[in-house]
Amino acid sequence: MTWRRLWAALAVLAALTIAWGSLTPGSELPASLPWDKASHFIGYGGLAGLIGLAGVRLPLALLISVLFGVTIEVAQIPVPGRFGGDGHDILANTLGAACAVVALRVLRHLKGRRPTRG
């Protein structure tokens, strides 16, 4: 199995985990989830990073992650005990994904540079 296929499989697993956690009725979740926005940031950052590592161009990886986040937020609307369509969640998702994409771009740039020899 190639690395890109492994990253792609992990991206699908991450997306399924995000969907499961996001679409679970509120009554089945712990009473309080600390750092809700940080969870969104980290989850979607991880998703975008995995998509990028799978070989998808970084702008497209960002777009896929953001659209997935918006779709999940809209899908949450009818779920009992959940507050779907939350703009702050969408912002946290987008910022996490954007930070992951920027980090990957920087790492790729640094990896592409050749050290100078004296």
The first five atom37 places (N, CA, C, CB, O) and aatype in JSON, in Angstrom:
{
  "aatype": [12, 16, 17, 1, 1, 10, 17, 0, 0, 10, 0, 19, 10, 0, 0, 10, 16, 9, 0, 17, 7, 15, 10, 16, 14, 7, 15, 6, 10, 14, 0, 15, 10, 14, 17, 3, 11, 0, 15, 8, 13, 9, 7, 18, 7, 7, 10, 0, 7, 10, 9, 7, 10, 0, 7, 19, 1, 10, 14, 10, 0, 10, 10, 9, 15, 19, 10, 13, 7, 19, 16, 9, 6, 19, 0, 5, 9, 14, 19, 14, 7, 1, 13, 7, 7, 3, 7, 8, 3, 9, 10, 0, 2, 16, 10, 7, 0, 0, 4, 0, 19, 19, 0, 10, 1, 19, 10, 1, 8, 10, 11, 7, 1, 1, 14, 16, 1, 7],
  "atom_mask": [
    [1, 1, 1, 1, 1],
    [1, 1, 1, 1, 1],
    [1, 1, 1, 1, 1],
    [1, 1, 1, 1, 1],
    [1, 1, 1, 1, 1],
    [1, 1, 1, 1, 1],
    [1, 1, 1, 1, 1],
    [1, 1, 1, 1, 1],
    [1, 1, 1, 1, 1],
    [1, 1, 1, 1, 1],
    [1, 1, 1, 1, 1],
    [1, 1, 1, 1, 1],
    [1, 1, 1, 1, 1],
    [1, 1, 1, 1, 1],
    [1, 1, 1, 1, 1],
    [1, 1, 1, 1, 1],
    [1, 1, 1, 1, 1],
    [1, 1, 1, 1, 1],
    [1, 1, 1, 1, 1],
    [1, 1, 1, 1, 1],
    [1, 1, 1, 0, 1],
    [1, 1, 1, 1, 1],
    [1, 1, 1, 1, 1],
    [1, 1, 1, 1, 1],
    [1, 1, 1, 1, 1],
    [1, 1, 1, 0, 1],
    [1, 1, 1, 1, 1],
    [1, 1, 1, 1, 1],
    [1, 1, 1, 1, 1],
    [1, 1, 1, 1, 1],
    [1, 1, 1, 1, 1],
    [1, 1, 1, 1, 1],
    [1, 1, 1, 1, 1],
    [1, 1, 1, 1, 1],
    [1, 1, 1, 1, 1],
    [1, 1, 1, 1, 1],
    [1, 1, 1, 1, 1],
    [1, 1, 1, 1, 1],
    [1, 1, 1, 1, 1],
    [1, 1, 1, 1, 1],
    [1, 1, 1, 1, 1],
    [1, 1, 1, 1, 1],
    [1, 1, 1, 0, 1],
    [1, 1, 1, 1, 1],
    [1, 1, 1, 0, 1],
    [1, 1, 1, 0, 1],
    [1, 1, 1, 1, 1],
    [1, 1, 1, 1, 1],
    [1, 1, 1, 0, 1],
    [1, 1, 1, 1, 1],
    [1, 1, 1, 1, 1],
    [1, 1, 1, 0, 1],
    [1, 1, 1, 1, 1],
    [1, 1, 1, 1, 1],
    [1, 1, 1, 0, 1],
    [1, 1, 1, 1, 1],
    [1, 1, 1, 1, 1],
    [1, 1, 1, 1, 1],
    [1, 1, 1, 1, 1],
    [1, 1, 1, 1, 1],
    [1, 1, 1, 1, 1],
    [1, 1, 1, 1, 1],
    [1, 1, 1, 1, 1],
    [1, 1, 1, 1, 1],
    [1, 1, 1, 1, 1],
    [1, 1, 1, 1, 1],
    [1, 1, 1, 1, 1],
    [1, 1, 1, 1, 1],
    [1, 1, 1, 0, 1],
    [1, 1, 1, 1, 1],
    [1, 1, 1, 1, 1],
    [1, 1, 1, 1, 1],
    [1, 1, 1, 1, 1],
    [1, 1, 1, 1, 1],
    [1, 1, 1, 1, 1],
    [1, 1, 1, 1, 1],
    [1, 1, 1, 1, 1],
    [1, 1, 1, 1, 1],
    [1, 1, 1, 1, 1],
    [1, 1, 1, 1, 1],
    [1, 1, 1, 0, 1],
    [1, 1, 1, 1, 1],
    [1, 1, 1, 1, 1],
    [1, 1, 1, 0, 1],
    [1, 1, 1, 0, 1],
    [1, 1, 1, 1, 1],
    [1, 1, 1, 0, 1],
    [1, 1, 1, 1, 1],
    [1, 1, 1, 1, 1],
    [1, 1, 1, 1, 1],
    [1, 1, 1, 1, 1],
    [1, 1, 1, 1, 1],
    [1, 1, 1, 1, 1],
    [1, 1, 1, 1, 1],
    [1, 1, 1, 1, 1],
    [1, 1, 1, 0, 1],
    [1, 1, 1, 1, 1],
    [1, 1, 1, 1, 1],
    [1, 1, 1, 1, 1],
    [1, 1, 1, 1, 1],
    [1, 1, 1, 1, 1],
    [1, 1, 1, 1, 1],
    [1, 1, 1, 1, 1],
    [1, 1, 1, 1, 1],
    [1, 1, 1, 1, 1],
    [1, 1, 1, 1, 1],
    [1, 1, 1, 1, 1],
    [1, 1, 1, 1, 1],
    [1, 1, 1, 1, 1],
    [1, 1, 1, 1, 1],
    [1, 1, 1, 1, 1],
    [1, 1, 1, 0, 1],
    [1, 1, 1, 1, 1],
    [1, 1, 1, 1, 1],
    [1, 1, 1, 1, 1],
    [1, 1, 1, 1, 1],
    [1, 1, 1, 1, 1],
    [1, 1, 1, 0, 1]
  ],
  "atom_positions": [
    [[0.85, -1.19, 0.0], [0.0, 0.0, 0.0], [0.89, 1.24, 0.0], [-0.97, 0.0, 1.24], [1.84, 1.33, 0.78]],
    [[0.59, 2.18, -0.86], [1.38, 3.4, -0.93], [0.99, 4.34, 0.22], [1.19, 4.11, -2.29], [-0.08, 4.21, 0.81]],
    [[1.88, 5.28, 0.5], [1.6, 6.25, 1.56], [0.34, 7.06, 1.25], [2.79, 7.2, 1.75], [-0.47, 7.32, 2.13]],
    [[0.19, 7.44, -0.01], [-0.98, 8.25, -0.36], [-2.27, 7.5, -0.12], [-0.91, 8.69, -1.82], [-3.26, 8.09, 0.31]],
    [[-2.28, 6.21, -0.39], [-3.49, 5.41, -0.12], [-3.76, 5.31, 1.37], [-3.36, 4.0, -0.73], [-4.91, 5.34, 1.81]],
    [[-2.71, 5.19, 2.15], [-2.87, 5.15, 3.6], [-3.46, 6.46, 4.1], [-1.51, 4.87, 4.29], [-4.4, 6.46, 4.89]],
    [[-2.9, 7.6, 3.63], [-3.43, 8.9, 4.04], [-4.88, 9.07, 3.6], [-2.57, 10.04, 3.46], [-5.7, 9.63, 4.33]],
    [[-5.2, 8.58, 2.4], [-6.58, 8.67, 1.9], [-7.52, 7.85, 2.78], [-6.66, 8.19, 0.43], [-8.62, 8.29, 3.11]],
    [[-7.09, 6.65, 3.15], [-7.92, 5.8, 4.03], [-8.13, 6.47, 5.38], [-7.27, 4.41, 4.21], [-9.22, 6.43, 5.94]],
    [[-7.07, 7.08, 5.9], [-7.2, 7.79, 7.18], [-8.09, 9.02, 7.06], [-5.81, 8.21, 7.69], [-8.82, 9.35, 8.0]],
    [[-8.06, 9.7, 5.91], [-8.94, 10.85, 5.68], [-10.4, 10.41, 5.68], [-8.59, 11.56, 4.35], [-11.25, 11.07, 6.26]],
    [[-10.68, 9.29, 5.03], [-12.06, 8.76, 5.02], [-12.47, 8.39, 6.44], [-12.18, 7.52, 4.08], [-13.59, 8.69, 6.85]],
    [[-11.59, 7.74, 7.18], [-11.89, 7.39, 8.57], [-12.14, 8.64, 9.42], [-10.73, 6.56, 9.17], [-13.05, 8.67, 10.24]],
    [[-11.33, 9.67, 9.2], [-11.52, 10.93, 9.93], [-12.87, 11.56, 9.58], [-10.38, 11.92, 9.61], [-13.58, 12.03, 10.47]],
    [[-13.22, 11.56, 8.31], [-14.51, 12.13, 7.88], [-15.67, 11.35, 8.5], [-14.62, 12.13, 6.34], [-16.64, 11.95, 8.95]],
    [[-15.56, 10.04, 8.52], [-16.63, 9.22, 9.13], [-16.73, 9.48, 10.64], [-16.37, 7.73, 8.87], [-17.83, 9.53, 11.19]],
    [[-15.59, 9.63, 11.29], [-15.58, 9.91, 12.73], [-16.2, 11.28, 13.01], [-14.15, 9.85, 13.29], [-16.99, 11.42, 13.94]],
    [[-15.84, 12.27, 12.21], [-16.43, 13.61, 12.37], [-17.93, 13.56, 12.16], [-15.78, 14.61, 11.39], [-18.7, 14.13, 12.93]],
    [[-18.36, 12.86, 11.1], [-19.8, 12.76, 10.81], [-20.53, 12.05, 11.95], [-20.03, 12.0, 9.47], [-21.59, 12.5, 12.38]],
    [[-19.97, 10.96, 12.44], [-20.61, 10.22, 13.53], [-20.73, 11.1, 14.78], [-19.82, 8.94, 13.86], [-21.8, 11.18, 15.39]],
    [[-19.64, 11.76, 15.15], [-19.67, 12.61, 16.33], [-20.58, 13.81, 16.18], [0.0, 0.0, 0.0], [-21.2, 14.26, 17.14]],
    [[-20.67, 14.33, 14.98], [-21.48, 15.52, 14.74], [-22.96, 15.22, 14.6], [-21.0, 16.21, 13.5], [-23.8, 16.07, 14.9]],
    [[-23.29, 14.02, 14.16], [-24.7, 13.69, 13.9], [-25.31, 12.81, 14.98], [-24.82, 12.99, 12.56], [-26.45, 12.35, 14.85]],
    [[-24.57, 12.57, 16.05], [-25.11, 11.84, 17.2], [-26.05, 12.76, 17.97], [-23.96, 11.31, 18.12], [-25.7, 13.91, 18.25]],
    [[-27.25, 12.28, 18.31], [-28.17, 13.12, 19.08], [-27.53, 13.62, 20.38], [-29.46, 12.35, 19.41], [-26.73, 12.92, 20.99]],
    [[-27.89, 14.82, 20.77], [-27.32, 15.44, 21.95], [-27.5, 14.63, 23.22], [0.0, 0.0, 0.0], [-26.65, 14.68, 24.1]],
    [[-28.59, 13.87, 23.32], [-28.85, 13.07, 24.52], [-27.85, 11.93, 24.68], [-30.26, 12.52, 24.48], [-27.7, 11.39, 25.78]],
    [[-27.17, 11.55, 23.62], [-26.21, 10.45, 23.68], [-24.78, 10.94, 23.89], [-26.28, 9.64, 22.41], [-23.85, 10.13, 23.93]],
    [[-24.6, 12.23, 24.03], [-23.27, 12.81, 24.23], [-23.07, 13.16, 25.7], [-23.08, 14.06, 23.35], [-24.04, 13.28, 26.45]],
    [[-21.82, 13.31, 26.12], [-21.56, 13.78, 27.49], [-22.24, 15.12, 27.73], [-20.05, 13.89, 27.76], [-22.43, 15.9, 26.8]],
    [[-22.61, 15.39, 28.97], [-23.33, 16.62, 29.31], [-22.55, 17.87, 28.91], [-23.64, 16.67, 30.8], [-23.13, 18.85, 28.47]],
    [[-21.25, 17.84, 29.07], [-20.46, 19.0, 28.68], [-19.23, 18.55, 27.92], [-20.07, 19.85, 29.91], [-18.49, 17.66, 28.36]],
    [[-19.02, 19.16, 26.8], [-17.84, 18.87, 25.99], [-16.94, 20.1, 26.02], [-18.23, 18.49, 24.52], [-17.26, 21.12, 25.4]],
    [[-15.82, 20.02, 26.74], [-14.95, 21.2, 26.84], [-14.27, 21.49, 25.5], [-13.89, 20.99, 27.92], [-14.02, 20.61, 24.68]],
    [[-13.99, 22.75, 25.32], [-13.23, 23.2, 24.16], [-13.88, 22.8, 22.85], [-11.84, 22.64, 24.22], [-13.22, 22.28, 21.95]],
    [[-15.16, 23.06, 22.73], [-15.91, 22.68, 21.53], [-15.27, 23.23, 20.26], [-17.34, 23.18, 21.64], [-15.09, 22.49, 19.29]],
    [[-14.93, 24.5, 20.26], [-14.37, 25.09, 19.03], [-12.98, 24.54, 18.74], [-14.31, 26.62, 19.16], [-12.61, 24.4, 17.58]],
    [[-12.21, 24.23, 19.78], [-10.9, 23.61, 19.56], [-11.07, 22.23, 18.94], [-10.12, 23.51, 20.9], [-10.26, 21.83, 18.09]],
    [[-12.09, 21.5, 19.33], [-12.36, 20.19, 18.74], [-12.66, 20.33, 17.26], [-13.53, 19.5, 19.46], [-12.19, 19.54, 16.44]],
    [[-13.45, 21.34, 16.9], [-13.75, 21.6, 15.49], [-12.46, 21.95, 14.74], [-14.79, 22.76, 15.36], [-12.2, 21.42, 13.66]],
    [[-11.66, 22.84, 15.31], [-10.41, 23.28, 14.7], [-9.49, 22.1, 14.45], [-9.71, 24.32, 15.6], [-8.97, 21.94, 13.34]],
    [[-9.29, 21.27, 15.46], [-8.38, 20.13, 15.35], [-8.93, 19.07, 14.39], [-8.14, 19.51, 16.74], [-8.2, 18.52, 13.57]],
    [[-10.23, 18.79, 14.5], [-10.83, 17.77, 13.65], [-10.73, 18.1, 12.17], [0.0, 0.0, 0.0], [-10.34, 17.26, 11.36]],
    [[-11.08, 19.32, 11.82], [-11.06, 19.71, 10.41], [-9.65, 20.02, 9.93], [-11.95, 20.91, 10.18], [-9.35, 19.9, 8.74]],
    [[-8.77, 20.43, 10.84], [-7.36, 20.56, 10.48], [-6.78, 19.2, 10.13], [0.0, 0.0, 0.0], [-6.06, 19.05, 9.15]],
    [[-7.11, 18.22, 10.96], [-6.65, 16.86, 10.67], [-7.2, 16.33, 9.36], [0.0, 0.0, 0.0], [-6.48, 15.7, 8.59]],
    [[-8.47, 16.59, 9.11], [-9.09, 16.13, 7.87], [-8.41, 16.76, 6.66], [-10.6, 16.46, 7.87], [-8.04, 16.06, 5.72]],
    [[-8.24, 18.07, 6.68], [-7.6, 18.75, 5.54], [-6.16, 18.28, 5.36], [-7.64, 20.28, 5.74], [-5.7, 18.09, 4.23]],
    [[-5.45, 18.1, 6.47], [-4.08, 17.62, 6.4], [-3.99, 16.23, 5.78], [0.0, 0.0, 0.0], [-3.14, 15.98, 4.93]],
    [[-4.87, 15.35, 6.2], [-4.87, 13.99, 5.65], [-5.23, 14.0, 4.17], [-5.85, 13.11, 6.42], [-4.64, 13.25, 3.38]],
    [[-6.18, 14.83, 3.79], [-6.55, 14.93, 2.37], [-5.36, 15.44, 1.56], [-7.78, 15.87, 2.18], [-5.08, 14.93, 0.47]],
    [[-4.66, 16.44, 2.09], [-3.48, 16.96, 1.41], [-2.37, 15.93, 1.31], [0.0, 0.0, 0.0], [-1.71, 15.83, 0.28]],
    [[-2.16, 15.17, 2.39], [-1.13, 14.13, 2.37], [-1.49, 13.01, 1.4], [-0.93, 13.57, 3.77], [-0.61, 12.31, 0.9]],
    [[-2.78, 12.84, 1.14], [-3.24, 11.81, 0.2], [-2.95, 12.19, -1.25], [-4.73, 11.55, 0.38], [-3.19, 11.4, -2.16]],
    [[-2.44, 13.4, -1.46], [-2.06, 13.81, -2.81], [-3.02, 14.77, -3.47], [0.0, 0.0, 0.0], [-2.81, 15.16, -4.62]],
    [[-4.07, 15.16, -2.78], [-5.0, 16.14, -3.33], [-4.34, 17.51, -3.24], [-6.38, 16.12, -2.56], [-3.73, 17.84, -2.23]],
    [[-4.46, 18.3, -4.27], [-3.89, 19.65, -4.26], [-4.43, 20.41, -3.05], [-4.22, 20.41, -5.58], [-5.6, 20.28, -2.69]],
    [[-3.57, 21.19, -2.43], [-3.92, 21.83, -1.17], [-5.13, 22.75, -1.25], [-2.75, 22.6, -0.66], [-5.97, 22.71, -0.34]],
    [[-5.28, 23.59, -2.28], [-6.5, 24.4, -2.33], [-7.76, 23.54, -2.4], [-6.45, 25.34, -3.54], [-8.79, 23.89, -1.82]],
    [[-7.68, 22.41, -3.11], [-8.83, 21.51, -3.2], [-9.05, 20.79, -1.87], [-8.62, 20.49, -4.33], [-10.2, 20.57, -1.48]],
    [[-7.99, 20.43, -1.18], [-8.11, 19.81, 0.14], [-8.83, 20.76, 1.1], [-6.71, 19.43, 0.7], [-9.69, 20.34, 1.89]],
    [[-8.48, 22.04, 1.03], [-9.15, 23.04, 1.87], [-10.63, 23.14, 1.49], [-8.47, 24.42, 1.72], [-11.49, 23.14, 2.37]],
    [[-10.91, 23.23, 0.21], [-12.3, 23.35, -0.25], [-13.12, 22.13, 0.17], [-12.34, 23.51, -1.77], [-14.25, 22.29, 0.65]],
    [[-12.58, 20.94, -0.01], [-13.3, 19.72, 0.38], [-13.62, 19.75, 1.87], [-12.48, 18.46, 0.02], [-14.74, 19.44, 2.27]],
    [[-12.64, 20.1, 2.69], [-12.84, 20.13, 4.14], [-13.88, 21.16, 4.55], [-11.52, 20.42, 4.84], [-14.73, 20.88, 5.4]],
    [[-13.82, 22.34, 3.95], [-14.78, 23.4, 4.29], [-16.19, 22.99, 3.87], [-14.39, 24.73, 3.62], [-17.14, 23.16, 4.63]],
    [[-16.33, 22.47, 2.65], [-17.66, 22.04, 2.19], [-18.2, 20.89, 3.02], [-17.6, 21.63, 0.71], [-19.4, 20.83, 3.3]],
    [[-17.33, 19.97, 3.42], [-17.75, 18.88, 4.3], [-18.25, 19.44, 5.63], [-16.58, 17.88, 4.53], [-19.27, 18.99, 6.15]],
    [[-17.53, 20.42, 6.18], [-17.94, 21.03, 7.44], [-19.27, 21.73, 7.34], [0.0, 0.0, 0.0], [-20.11, 21.61, 8.24]],
    [[-19.49, 22.46, 6.26], [-20.77, 23.15, 6.06], [-21.89, 22.11, 5.9], [-20.71, 24.09, 4.82], [-22.98, 22.28, 6.46]],
    [[-21.62, 21.06, 5.14], [-22.62, 20.01, 4.94], [-23.0, 19.35, 6.27], [-22.09, 18.95, 3.96], [-24.18, 19.12, 6.53]],
    [[-22.01, 19.06, 7.09], [-22.28, 18.44, 8.4], [-23.09, 19.4, 9.27], [-20.95, 18.06, 9.1], [-24.02, 18.97, 9.95]],
    [[-22.75, 20.67, 9.26], [-23.49, 21.64, 10.06], [-24.96, 21.71, 9.63], [-22.84, 23.03, 9.96], [-25.85, 21.79, 10.47]],
    [[-25.2, 21.68, 8.34], [-26.58, 21.72, 7.84], [-27.29, 20.42, 8.19], [-26.6, 21.95, 6.3], [-28.46, 20.43, 8.57]],
    [[-26.59, 19.29, 8.07], [-27.18, 17.99, 8.39], [-27.52, 17.88, 9.87], [-26.23, 16.86, 7.98], [-28.38, 17.09, 10.25]],
    [[-26.85, 18.65, 10.71], [-27.11, 18.64, 12.16], [-28.42, 19.3, 12.54], [-25.98, 19.32, 12.88], [-28.96, 19.03, 13.61]],
    [[-28.95, 20.14, 11.69], [-30.13, 20.94, 12.05], [-31.28, 20.08, 12.58], [-30.6, 21.73, 10.83], [-31.84, 20.43, 13.62]],
    [[-31.66, 18.98, 11.92], [-32.78, 18.2, 12.45], [-32.41, 17.22, 13.57], [-33.41, 17.45, 11.34], [-33.3, 16.55, 14.1]],
    [[-31.13, 17.12, 13.94], [-30.71, 16.15, 14.95], [-31.12, 16.66, 16.33], [-29.17, 15.9, 14.89], [-30.77, 17.78, 16.71]],
    [[-31.87, 15.85, 17.09], [-32.33, 16.28, 18.42], [-31.17, 16.63, 19.34], [-33.18, 15.19, 19.06], [-30.2, 15.89, 19.45]],
    [[-31.29, 17.75, 20.0], [-30.3, 18.17, 20.98], [-29.03, 18.76, 20.39], [0.0, 0.0, 0.0], [-28.06, 18.98, 21.12]],
    [[-29.02, 19.01, 19.1], [-27.86, 19.59, 18.45], [-28.23, 20.94, 17.86], [-27.3, 18.66, 17.35], [-29.39, 21.18, 17.52]],
    [[-27.25, 21.82, 17.74], [-27.48, 23.14, 17.17], [-26.75, 23.22, 15.84], [-27.02, 24.26, 18.13], [-25.6, 23.67, 15.77]],
    [[-27.4, 22.79, 14.8], [-26.78, 22.78, 13.48], [-26.75, 24.17, 12.87], [0.0, 0.0, 0.0], [-27.48, 25.06, 13.28]],
    [[-25.9, 24.32, 11.89], [-25.79, 25.58, 11.18], [-25.08, 26.67, 11.96], [0.0, 0.0, 0.0], [-25.23, 27.85, 11.66]],
    [[-24.3, 26.29, 12.97], [-23.61, 27.26, 13.81], [-22.44, 27.89, 13.06], [-23.11, 26.58, 15.11], [-21.49, 27.21, 12.68]],
    [[-22.53, 29.19, 12.84], [-21.49, 29.91, 12.12], [-20.14, 29.86, 12.81], [0.0, 0.0, 0.0], [-19.1, 29.84, 12.15]],
    [[-20.14, 29.83, 14.15], [-18.87, 29.75, 14.87], [-18.2, 28.38, 14.67], [-19.09, 30.0, 16.37], [-16.98, 28.3, 14.59]],
    [[-19.0, 27.33, 14.58], [-18.45, 26.01, 14.28], [-17.86, 25.98, 12.88], [-19.53, 24.92, 14.43], [-16.77, 25.44, 12.66]],
    [[-18.57, 26.56, 11.94], [-18.08, 26.6, 10.56], [-16.78, 27.39, 10.49], [-19.15, 27.24, 9.62], [-15.85, 27.01, 9.77]],
    [[-16.7, 28.5, 11.23], [-15.47, 29.29, 11.27], [-14.32, 28.48, 11.87], [-15.68, 30.58, 12.08], [-13.21, 28.49, 11.33]],
    [[-14.57, 27.78, 12.97], [-13.52, 26.95, 13.59], [-13.08, 25.84, 12.64], [-14.03, 26.34, 14.92], [-11.89, 25.55, 12.54]],
    [[-14.03, 25.22, 11.95], [-13.7, 24.19, 10.97], [-12.79, 24.75, 9.88], [-14.99, 23.6, 10.33], [-11.77, 24.16, 9.53]],
    [[-13.18, 25.91, 9.35], [-12.45, 26.54, 8.25], [-11.05, 26.96, 8.68], [-13.23, 27.75, 7.72], [-10.08, 26.76, 7.95]],
    [[-10.94, 27.55, 9.86], [-9.63, 27.98, 10.35], [-8.7, 26.79, 10.58], [-9.78, 28.78, 11.64], [-7.51, 26.86, 10.27]],
    [[-9.24, 25.7, 11.13], [-8.43, 24.5, 11.34], [-7.94, 23.94, 10.02], [0.0, 0.0, 0.0], [-6.76, 23.61, 9.88]],
    [[-8.84, 23.83, 9.06], [-8.46, 23.3, 7.74], [-7.43, 24.21, 7.07], [-9.71, 23.16, 6.84], [-6.46, 23.73, 6.48]],
    [[-7.64, 25.52, 7.16], [-6.71, 26.47, 6.53], [-5.33, 26.39, 7.18], [-7.26, 27.91, 6.64], [-4.32, 26.44, 6.47]],
    [[-5.27, 26.27, 8.48], [-3.98, 26.18, 9.16], [-3.24, 24.91, 8.75], [-4.16, 26.2, 10.69], [-2.02, 24.94, 8.55]],
    [[-3.95, 23.81, 8.61], [-3.32, 22.55, 8.18], [-2.76, 22.68, 6.77], [-4.32, 21.39, 8.25], [-1.65, 22.22, 6.49]],
    [[-3.52, 23.3, 5.88], [-3.09, 23.47, 4.5], [-1.86, 24.39, 4.43], [-4.24, 24.04, 3.63], [-0.92, 24.11, 3.69]],
    [[-1.87, 25.46, 5.2], [-0.71, 26.36, 5.22], [0.51, 25.62, 5.78], [-1.01, 27.62, 6.07], [1.61, 25.75, 5.25]],
    [[0.31, 24.85, 6.84], [1.43, 24.1, 7.43], [2.01, 23.1, 6.42], [0.98, 23.36, 8.7], [3.22, 22.97, 6.3]],
    [[1.14, 22.41, 5.7], [1.63, 21.47, 4.68], [2.39, 22.19, 3.57], [0.47, 20.68, 4.08], [3.42, 21.71, 3.09]],
    [[1.87, 23.34, 3.16], [2.55, 24.11, 2.1], [3.94, 24.53, 2.56], [1.7, 25.36, 1.7], [4.91, 24.42, 1.81]],
    [[4.05, 25.01, 3.79], [5.35, 25.43, 4.33], [6.29, 24.23, 4.42], [5.17, 26.08, 5.73], [7.46, 24.33, 4.03]],
    [[5.8, 23.1, 4.92], [6.65, 21.91, 5.03], [7.12, 21.44, 3.66], [5.89, 20.79, 5.73], [8.28, 21.03, 3.5]],
    [[6.24, 21.48, 2.68], [6.63, 21.08, 1.32], [7.67, 22.04, 0.74], [5.39, 21.04, 0.4], [8.6, 21.63, 0.04]],
    [[7.5, 23.32, 1.04], [8.47, 24.31, 0.57], [9.84, 24.06, 1.2], [7.98, 25.74, 0.89], [10.86, 24.08, 0.51]],
    [[9.85, 23.83, 2.51], [11.11, 23.58, 3.21], [11.76, 22.28, 2.74], [10.88, 23.54, 4.72], [12.98, 22.2, 2.64]],
    [[10.94, 21.28, 2.47], [11.49, 19.99, 2.01], [12.09, 20.13, 0.61], [10.38, 18.91, 1.99], [13.06, 19.45, 0.28]],
    [[11.53, 21.02, -0.2], [12.01, 21.2, -1.56], [13.3, 22.0, -1.65], [0.0, 0.0, 0.0], [13.98, 21.97, -2.68]],
    [[13.65, 22.71, -0.6], [14.88, 23.51, -0.6], [16.07, 22.61, -0.39], [14.84, 24.61, 0.48], [16.04, 21.7, 0.44]],
    [[17.1, 22.84, -1.12], [18.34, 22.07, -0.99], [19.29, 22.84, -0.09], [18.98, 21.81, -2.39], [19.46, 24.05, -0.23]],
    [[19.92, 22.14, 0.84], [20.9, 22.83, 1.67], [22.12, 23.26, 0.83], [21.34, 21.93, 2.84], [22.56, 22.52, -0.06]],
    [[22.65, 24.42, 1.12], [23.83, 24.91, 0.39], [25.07, 24.28, 1.0], [23.92, 26.46, 0.43], [25.17, 24.09, 2.21]],
    [[26.0, 23.96, 0.15], [27.25, 23.36, 0.62], [28.36, 24.41, 0.53], [27.62, 22.08, -0.22], [28.44, 25.18, -0.43]],
    [[29.2, 24.41, 1.56], [30.25, 25.4, 1.64], [31.54, 25.0, 1.03], [0.0, 0.0, 0.0], [32.5, 25.78, 1.05]]
  ]
}
